């Protein structure tokens, strides 16, 4: 087994993330963010040195990266095993995210829930700063006294489904997610089944079609800042009175601009911003009627 591995800048990480998820023939590649060294990495695993060299060349032709990609020989083990060096369990409050390979041995405290992650299904570690920020606010929404049974929760631009699945694990029963990428929605449904929350409704559609007309009690949108701003009126309309709008995918340098823009698009009882490293989120609570 041979590994092609290289460190990326944040901008390159975003570009490569889209490439891997949206392109055919990229099943050998995965990404991870190392919070210990605050680094972004790309990794491809191949059966032979020749395959690794071909894969490296194809990758470099598809996307320009500033750092060097190195080919290293791995121990003779399944390619998924190599991810164990990087993917570790993490938790926020009573909700845990853990690799699927630890399912038989992971000790979950009583009353806690876990989202099982399988990088082979394009789920990654879930430990991206934007995901963590959204999850923290999702937990705050639950702790604000919301009814898990009655609340309508929507994950806009759901990707591989980690936020929708996390919501279901927190006990929310009416959870929907949508994305304009059919492959993303297929993978989200597979990940939901993996976590025994197949009741989540996933749909292939864009923001205009996917947002609820009747209003959602919690609307999560982990999308790029420019997309959030361009669709701000739709997003605000889709939040029910008293509901929460949780926005992420925002750089720290953009967060005040995004927050100010959304302040002017609706009537809110609370607006807060949070940051994690270079990422940020905006949480807005709509005034009740």
N, C-alpha and C positions, 0 to 999 in steps of 0.2 A: 504494500500500500504506500502511496506517495501523496504528500500534502503540498498544495500550492497555497501559500499564506502571505499576507501583507497587511500593513497598517494603513488606514485611510484617514483622511480629514473628515470632519463632520459633513461638509458639502459632498464629498465623494461618497460617503456612506449613504446619504439620501439617494444619490444618483444610482448607485449600485443596488440599493434596496429595490428600487423600481425595476431595474434591469432584471434582477434575479426573479422577482415575483411575476413579471409580465412576459418574460421571454421563454420560448420553448428551448429545450436542451440545456437548461441551467440546473438540473437536478443534482449535480455534483457540488453545487456551491451553497454556502450559507454565510450569514453575518452574525456577529455578536459584538455587544458593547461591554467592555470590561470596566466596571465602576471602580476597581482598585487602582488602575493606572490611568483612568479616564481616557481610554483609547478605543478606537473603532477598528475592527478587524474583518477581513474577508478570508474565507477558507474554502478551498476546493479539495476533494479527496478522490483519488483515482487508483485504479487497480495496478497500473504499470507506470514506469518512468516515461515511456513514450506517450501514453495517454495524458500524463500530467503536463508534459511539454506542449502537446497539442492544445490541451485545455487552457494552459497559461497564455499561449499565443492568441487563442480565440477570445479570451477575456480581455487581453490588452488591446485587441483590435476593436472590441465592442465599447470599451470605456477607457478614458485616459485617467490614470491615477499618478500621483506625484511620487509615491514610494515604490520601492522595488518589490516585486513578487518573488518569493524564494520557494524553491522546490526542496522538500525535506522528505526523507524516507520515514515512514511510520512503522511501528510494530505491526506484525501480522494479525490484525484484528478487524472486526467489522467497522465500516466507516462511521456508523453512528457512535461507536465507542469513543472515537476521538473527541466528540463533543463533550464528553464527561469531564474533560479537563477544564472546560470553560463554563458550563451551565450548572449552576448551583441553586438550591432552593432559596426563596426569599419570601417575605411576608410583610403585610401591613395589617396591623390589628389582628383580627381573627381569620383573615383570608390569606391563604398560602398559595404560592405558585411553585411547583416542583416538577422535575423531569420525570417522564413516564417510567424510566428504568428504575426509579426508586420506589415505585408503587407498592411493592411487596414488603419493603422495609421501612418506609417513611413513617415516623411516629407523629401522628397528628393529635394535638391536644384536644381534649373533650370539648365539644361545642364549636370547634373550628371547622372550616371548609377548605378544600384544596382544588386548584385548577391544575390538571395534569397537562404538561407541555411535551410535545413531540416535535423536535426540530425537523424530523423527516417529513412532516406534513406542513412545512412552511409556517410553523407556529413560533419558532424562535424561542427566546427565553422570556419574552414579555417584559424584560427588565429595561426597557427603553425609557428615558426620562419622561417623554410625553405620555406614555402609558401609565407610568407610576403616578404622575400628577393627576390624570383622569381618575385612576382608581382611588386615590386619596379623597377626592371630592365626591366620588360615588359613595364611599363609606360615610363621609360627612352627611350626604343626603339621607342615607339610611338612618343615621344616628339622630337626624333632626325630627324623628318621630313619624316618618312616612309609613304608610301601610304597604307592605310588600305584595299583598294580594290585589289591592285596588290600583296601585300606581301603574301608569303606562310609561315604560322606559324604552327609548329609541337610541340605537347606536348608528349614527350617520357616518357613512364611509367606514363600514365595519372591518374591512380588511379580513384577516384570518379569524376574527370573531372574539378576540381575547376580552374586550370590554363587555360585550353582550354576555359571554359565558361567565365572566366574573360577577356580573349583576345577577344572573340566575343562581350562582353559587351563594350569593348573599341572601337569597330567598325571594327575589322579585319574580313574580309569576307571569307577568305580561311584558315580555321582552321581545323587541323586534330589532332587526339589523338590516341594513341595505348597503350595497356597493355597486358601482357601475361596471365592475370587473367580474365577469361570470366565474372565472377561476377562483377569485377570492371568495365569492359566495359559496362555491362548492366546497372549498377547503374549510370555510367557517362552519358549514353544516357537518362536515366530517369531524371537526374538532369538538363540536357540541355533542355529537354522539359519543366521542371518546370520553367525554366528561359526564355522560348520562344526563344531559340537559337538552335532548333533542327537541323539546317542546318550543325552543326559540324559533321564531319565524324569520327566515332570511329571504331577501328578495334581491333580484338584479335590477337596479334602477338608479337614476341620478337623484340629486337633492330635490329637484322640483317635484318628482313623482313620489319620492320615498318619505317625505315629511308628512306627519299625520295632520289631516285637516281639522280633526277635533281637538288637537293639541296634546302634547306629551307632558307628563308630570316631571320627567327628567330626560333631557335631550343631550346626548354626548356627541361631540363632533371633534374628533382628533384628526384634523386636516390642516393643510398649510394655511398660513395667515392670510394670504391673498385670496384664497378660495373662501375662507370664512367671511372676509369683508365683502367680497363680491356677492355672497348669498345671505348677507346679514338680515335683510328684511324677511326673507323666507324663513330663516332660522328663528327669528324673534316671534313671528306669527305662529310658528309651530309649537311654541311653549304655552301650556295652559296657565291661566291665572294662578299665582302662587307656586308655579313650577320652577325648576332649575334648568339653566342653560350652562353646560360645562364645555368650554372650548380649550383645545390644546393643539399641539403641532406648531406652536408659536415660539419664535426665538425671543430670548430675554430682551434683545434690543428693539423688538417690535411690540412688546406686550402693552405698553402704555398707549400706544397708538391704536391698537386693536380694542383695548378697554374703552378708550374715549369714544371710538366709533360706535361701539355697541351701546354705550350709555345714551347716545343720542338717538338710538333706534327703538327704544322702548321705555316703559316705566318700571323701575326696579326698586325693590325694597333693600337690596344689598348688592354690592359689586365688590369682588375681591380678586386680587392677583396673587399667584404663587409661583415660585421659581425653583428649579432643580438644575444645578450647573448652568448650561447655556439655554435651557428650555424653560418655558413658562406656560401657565394656564390662566384663563379668565373664567370666573364663576359668577353668574348673575342670577338673582332670585326675583322673579316677576311679582309685581304687586298683585294681591288678590283683588277680585272685583269689589 
